[in-house]
Amino acid sequence: MSESALISNGPVGPVVTTDMLARLDVNGPRYTSYPTADRFVEAYGPTHYIQALQQRADGAGAVGGGVAPLSVYVHIPFCESVCYYCACNKVITKHHDRAVEYLSALRTEIDLTVEHLGRGQTLSQLHFGGGSPTFLSDDELEGLISTLQDAFRFVPGGEYSIEVDPRTIDVGRLKRLAAMGFNRLSFGVQDFDPHVQQAVHRVQPYEQVAQLVEAARAEGFGSINMDLIYGLPKQTPESFERTLAQVAGLKPDRIALYAYAHLPQRFKPQRRIDAAALPKANDKIGMLSMAIEKFGAAGYDYIGMDHFALHHDSLAVAKRQGRLHRNFQGYSTHPDSDLIGLGVSAIGKVGAHYCQNAKTLEDYYDSLERRELPIVRGLALSRDDLVRRAVIMAVMCQGRVDIESIELAYLINFRQYFETELRLLEPLVESGLVQMESDGVRVTPLGWYFVRAVAMVFDRYIQADKTLEKFSRII
């Protein structure tokens, strides 16, 4: 594939050139929230979060209800072995008895949350992430689910998902997960090439994953996701093309394709990666171009940023119908739900409040032993934050900002309020990424590939300090 090759997302999709990918590949936030988590402050603590929980509880008790069902995220930090590329909050251990203390702390956190939120609030979305949630035994997972079901009212047909390390499960465990009520799986694949797997210390043969995918479908899991990473050591365009073909052949409902960010100064495991073995910049961009082309030809819609979904998948349908949403877990079909984050380092959102738990097990345990919620930082959003959040989420999810809707909701004159930002959009208009319309701002089909760059224009914090190094590349 030449450096200026034209890449099309399907027969009628937008044309993307690798030259364009290279030019617009800058650092920027993923906008799972606005303001982004790096803007959280330590002055925000448990008292602020309790206030947000109680405000939601009061709203839930109002005549006619009026609050959307909850989303809940549970972080399980443990892994048996380290993957060198990983930047997640994790604890590497083969001592499974360490889960006992952690699960006890989790139960305390759930009890404290319910104490202020009220028992039995409706829950329609649950996600177990990590780490490796399947580090826990089936009995431990079952007990945790039981605790959550006692605290919240699970909606029949809700989205109940768990991240799965293929090295830690078999067909029997899949049956148990299904029996617990999980109906969605996310397999951590990253790459199927044996040399790449050895270079990142995560060896899991294609045949093993294929068998699990087949078994998961037989057990009736409603959605299967696969995570891939491009830019890993030992990856070549040829080897990655083979991985893309293997993944497309397994036909997962959704695919998350992330760019590897080599930051060994921040993430200690990455120091074990040989930087000389990383793909060259042009090869890395070519891998993304190839993925867009191959997945488009295989029947996947490009949702935005790093995500693809089969045309009939609920995420693809929601995008076409303008019902796409976004939270700390990524793109979602659910309305702007409050998110309760449970576990070490977990992030939550309740009303106009964001919060994050302690990042170390020691601090997490200390707070809960005192029967205090383990919140160590967060943010109560200002009016300007709320206005800009609405605009940025409209960009990221619907690809269109309806000026009248923003003006009516926040009582502003949009063109005056965002006068500077509208000027900053002009180069993106000239590049064909954005269209300025009489009643709104629209991201073009081409602009979807660079939607983070469009959203960044409305980010007051970035425009004020121009510090982008702490973020990943937007491509």
Secondary structure by P-SEA (a helix, b strand, c coil): ccccbbbbcccccbbbbaaaaaaabbbbbccccccccccccccccaaaaaaaaaaaaaaaacccccccbbbbbbbbccccccccccccccccccccaaaaaaaaaaaaaaaaaaacccccccccbbbbbccccccccaaaaaaaaaaaaaabbbccccbbbbbbccccccaaaaaaaaaacccbbbbbcccccaaaaaaacccccaaaaaaaaaaaaaacccbbbbbbbcccccccaaaaaaaaaaaaaacccbbbbbbbbbccccccccccccccccccaaaaaaaaaaaaaaaaaaccccccccbbbccccaaaaaaaaccbbbcccccccccbbbbbbbccccccccccccccccccaaaaaaaaaaccccccccccccaaaaaaaaaaaaaaccccccaaaaaaaccccccccaaaaaaaaaaaaaaccccccccccccccccccaaaaaaaaaccccccccccccccccc
